[in-house]
Amino acid sequence: MKKAKSVSGEPASENEVIQNGRRTAVRNGVIDRWMRKEVLPIYDAIAARRSNAVSANEAWARIAAHIGSGKRSGG
């Protein structure tokens, strides 16, 4: 089955599909652009105001508390 899919050009597994997508994204510069446009500005903002930053555990605790309070945003 795997050999037949290989010959046909069809991916042999979900993992192969993910790997192919990742390789394509790297080759096309998608990940590099995402890092420069979205990730690094957020990192820079956090680094500039470290006193506002919280740990991941604290962030999840705040999210859980917000969800537990029944508050909903939007209209």
Secondary structure, 3 states (H helix, E strand, C coil): CHHHHHHHCCCCCHHHHHHHHHHHHHHCCHHHHHHHHHHHHHHHHHHHCHHHCCCHHHHHHHHHHHHHCCCCCCC
